[in-house]
Amino acid sequence: MKKLIGKLTALSAVMLFACLLLPATAQAAEPQTEIVGGHTVTLIQTAVVTNVQTNVRSGPDTSWQVIGELPGGQAVNVCGQADTGWYQVVYGNGIGYVSNKLVTQIPVDEATLAELAAQSAWVKQNAAQQAAIAAGQQEAAALAQQQAQAAALAQQQAEAALAQQQAQAAAQAAALAAPASGNVIFVGDSRTGQMGNAVGGSAAYPGVAFVACYGGGNAWLSTAKAKADIDQYVTPGSIIIINYGVNDLAKHNEYIATINKYNQDWRSKGATVYFATVGPVGENEYGKRNWAVEYFNDQLSNRLDGSIGRIPLYQYLVMSGYTATADGLHYAPETYGRMFQYLMQSVGK
């Protein structure tokens, strides 16, 4: 996606001169349309650039919720135009709408137009799949409602027992050895857990902790339980490295809010926080693409608090090479080993 946005930005810079190069547009027999919130959206494929900072909304007028914003001068993939005049655009891994009065159409060549169309189709297909999954989950939840109370009670009892066991284990561990000042704490998902396993974990590197939830995105990170799991290692001088994989790439706003909030607390305790950009993916069947990884990294790198350090792990792995496992989402032990050494060196360890 970053490559595609770069191409659009370059085109927008020369838009005054490119009009003569515009390809002829074939006569469309019947424009395709779709209905969004009572509005008719005609499907088109073009590109625009924002004139000023522009809100992105969930529907085609100002009554719809703001879901994000685009800076001035941002090139945008347009895949439809509503009867209100607003443009339907690709925004992250989903679809949003921007006012046609705040943008200017830019010329694109046939090759770029084809790339834009492919991206639009993928995003819409992904959004439809997510909507279908959500509908299925809603239906399943309704069918299971009669059993919910009994299941919730059993879960509460199990969680209480587990919490008691974990508290006892944590107390024993704290009694044996409190973390030393200047320790390094890695926080993330399965990539962090597998990296720890690849290098031998805390046993091989005393003073280094690996706090990981396999498959856990911001829904885990934002919980009090996750914060407590991390905080048990935080002392004055601690270094905390946020090292996530490709879970919840579309939820960059939620990650930013959570990490910025935690950063304030950790800094008050004398710790330093770093964000390691998410590493690249290989070929996979889960719809994870590197343009989405790059967009996520750009959002966090540009919008996290300035007191949070940035470690360009994505660029390091792309330049030095990496070996992905069969699922395309994780790495071979050798790659994890180099990744660990690079992250430690990046914070002076």
Solvent accessible surface area in square Angstrom, and as a share of the most:
residue,aa,sasa,rsa
1,M,24,0.11
2,K,102,0.43
3,K,159,0.67
4,L,15,0.07
5,I,38,0.19
6,G,39,0.38
7,K,67,0.29
8,L,0,0.00
9,T,61,0.35
10,A,64,0.49
11,L,39,0.19
12,S,17,0.11
13,A,86,0.66
14,V,72,0.42
15,M,44,0.19
16,L,152,0.76
17,F,161,0.67
18,A,13,0.10
19,C,80,0.48
20,L,173,0.86
21,L,146,0.73
22,L,93,0.46
23,P,49,0.31
24,A,100,0.78
25,T,128,0.75
26,A,89,0.69
27,Q,174,0.77
28,A,72,0.56
29,A,106,0.82
30,E,140,0.63
31,P,78,0.49
32,Q,130,0.58
33,T,74,0.43
34,E,56,0.25
35,I,121,0.61
36,V,33,0.19
37,G,55,0.53
38,G,70,0.67
39,H,42,0.19
40,T,53,0.31
41,V,0,0.00
42,T,42,0.24
43,L,59,0.29
44,I,62,0.32
45,Q,47,0.21
46,T,13,0.08
47,A,0,0.00
48,V,0,0.00
49,V,17,0.10
50,T,4,0.02
51,N,82,0.42
52,V,80,0.46
53,Q,118,0.52
54,T,1,0.00
55,N,68,0.35
56,V,0,0.00
57,R,40,0.15
58,S,44,0.28
59,G,0,0.00
60,P,0,0.00
61,D,34,0.18
62,T,97,0.56
63,S,97,0.63
64,W,75,0.26
65,Q,134,0.60
66,V,64,0.37
67,I,60,0.31
68,G,14,0.14
69,E,92,0.41
70,L,15,0.08
71,P,76,0.48
72,G,44,0.42
73,G,44,0.42
74,Q,44,0.19
75,A,1,0.01
76,V,6,0.03
77,N,4,0.02
78,V,0,0.00
79,C,5,0.03
80,G,0,0.00
81,Q,59,0.26
82,A,6,0.05
83,D,93,0.48
84,T,53,0.31
85,G,16,0.16
86,W,31,0.11
87,Y,25,0.10
88,Q,4,0.02
89,V,0,0.00
90,V,8,0.05
91,Y,24,0.09
92,G,6,0.06
93,N,31,0.16
94,G,21,0.20
95,I,42,0.22
96,G,0,0.00
97,Y,7,0.03
98,V,0,0.00
99,S,13,0.08
100,N,52,0.27
101,K,170,0.72
102,L,66,0.33
103,V,13,0.07
104,T,53,0.31
105,Q,102,0.45
106,I,4,0.02
107,P,15,0.10
108,V,14,0.08
109,D,72,0.37
110,E,95,0.43
111,A,67,0.52
112,T,1,0.01
113,L,50,0.25
114,A,63,0.49
115,E,69,0.31
116,L,0,0.00
117,A,44,0.34
118,A,66,0.51
119,Q,17,0.07
120,S,6,0.04
121,A,63,0.49
122,W,59,0.21
123,V,0,0.00
124,K,53,0.22
125,Q,106,0.47
126,N,31,0.16
127,A,39,0.30
128,A,62,0.48
129,Q,92,0.41
130,Q,99,0.44
131,A,63,0.48
132,A,66,0.51
133,I,92,0.47
134,A,54,0.42
135,A,58,0.45
136,G,38,0.36
137,Q,117,0.52
138,Q,137,0.61
139,E,111,0.50
140,A,56,0.44
141,A,67,0.52
142,A,68,0.53
143,L,140,0.70
144,A,47,0.37
145,Q,131,0.58
146,Q,175,0.78
147,Q,130,0.58
148,A,51,0.39
149,Q,157,0.70
150,A,74,0.58
151,A,60,0.46
152,A,44,0.34
153,L,102,0.51
154,A,58,0.45
155,Q,108,0.48
156,Q,113,0.50
157,Q,113,0.50
158,A,61,0.48
159,E,91,0.41
160,A,64,0.49
161,A,48,0.37
162,L,94,0.47
163,A,52,0.41
164,Q,112,0.50
165,Q,114,0.50
166,Q,73,0.33
167,A,62,0.48
168,Q,97,0.43
169,A,57,0.44
170,A,43,0.33
171,A,61,0.48
172,Q,121,0.54
173,A,56,0.43
174,A,63,0.49
175,A,91,0.71
176,L,156,0.78
177,A,76,0.59
178,A,81,0.63
179,P,43,0.27
180,A,68,0.53
181,S,85,0.55
182,G,21,0.21
183,N,9,0.04
184,V,2,0.01
185,I,0,0.00
186,F,0,0.00
187,V,0,0.00
188,G,0,0.00
189,D,1,0.01
190,S,13,0.08
191,R,5,0.02
192,T,0,0.00
193,G,9,0.09
194,Q,55,0.25
195,M,0,0.00
196,G,3,0.03
197,N,113,0.58
198,A,42,0.33
199,V,25,0.15
200,G,41,0.39
201,G,15,0.14
202,S,58,0.38
203,A,99,0.77
204,A,56,0.44
205,Y,70,0.27
206,P,115,0.72
207,G,41,0.39
208,V,10,0.06
209,A,7,0.05
210,F,42,0.17
211,V,14,0.08
212,A,34,0.26
213,C,39,0.23
214,Y,122,0.46
215,G,56,0.54
216,G,7,0.07
217,G,5,0.05
218,N,14,0.07
219,A,78,0.61
220,W,41,0.14
221,L,0,0.00
222,S,57,0.37
223,T,55,0.32
224,A,87,0.68
225,K,97,0.41
226,A,0,0.00
227,K,32,0.14
228,A,59,0.45
229,D,36,0.18
230,I,0,0.00
231,D,36,0.19
232,Q,90,0.40
233,Y,73,0.28
234,V,18,0.10
235,T,30,0.18
236,P,94,0.59
237,G,38,0.36
238,S,0,0.00
239,I,21,0.11
240,I,0,0.00
241,I,0,0.00
242,I,3,0.01
243,N,2,0.01
244,Y,7,0.03
245,G,2,0.02
246,V,11,0.06
247,N,40,0.21
248,D,47,0.25
249,L,9,0.05
250,A,58,0.45
251,K,92,0.39
252,H,6,0.03
253,N,54,0.28
254,E,77,0.35
255,Y,2,0.01
256,I,13,0.06
257,A,65,0.50
258,T,11,0.07
259,I,2,0.01
260,N,37,0.19
261,K,141,0.60
262,Y,12,0.05
263,N,2,0.01
264,Q,137,0.61
265,D,49,0.25
266,W,0,0.00
267,R,132,0.48
268,S,91,0.59
269,K,83,0.35
270,G,39,0.38
271,A,7,0.05
272,T,62,0.36
273,V,1,0.01
274,Y,49,0.19
275,F,1,0.01
276,A,0,0.00
277,T,9,0.05
278,V,1,0.00
279,G,1,0.01
280,P,1,0.00
281,V,6,0.04
282,G,20,0.19
283,E,166,0.74
284,N,23,0.12
285,E,152,0.68
286,Y,119,0.45
287,G,22,0.21
288,K,54,0.23
289,R,90,0.33
290,N,48,0.25
291,W,44,0.16
292,A,6,0.05
293,V,0,0.00
294,E,36,0.16
295,Y,38,0.14
296,F,3,0.01
297,N,9,0.05
298,D,47,0.24
299,Q,35,0.15
300,L,2,0.01
301,S,36,0.23
302,N,120,0.61
303,R,110,0.40
304,L,9,0.04
305,D,62,0.32
306,G,76,0.73
307,S,42,0.27
308,I,3,0.01
309,G,22,0.21
310,R,82,0.30
311,I,3,0.02
312,P,64,0.40
313,L,1,0.01
314,Y,23,0.09
315,Q,84,0.37
316,Y,53,0.20
317,L,0,0.00
318,V,79,0.46
319,M,167,0.75
320,S,57,0.37
321,G,30,0.29
322,Y,69,0.26
323,T,73,0.42
324,A,34,0.26
325,T,56,0.32
326,A,112,0.87
327,D,46,0.24
328,G,3,0.03
329,L,24,0.12
330,H,34,0.15
331,Y,4,0.02
332,A,22,0.17
333,P,99,0.62
334,E,101,0.45
335,T,0,0.00
336,Y,5,0.02
337,G,21,0.20
338,R,66,0.24
339,M,2,0.01
340,F,1,0.00
341,Q,77,0.34
342,Y,44,0.17
343,L,0,0.00
344,M,20,0.09
345,Q,122,0.54
346,S,46,0.30
347,V,16,0.09
348,G,69,0.67
349,K,107,0.45
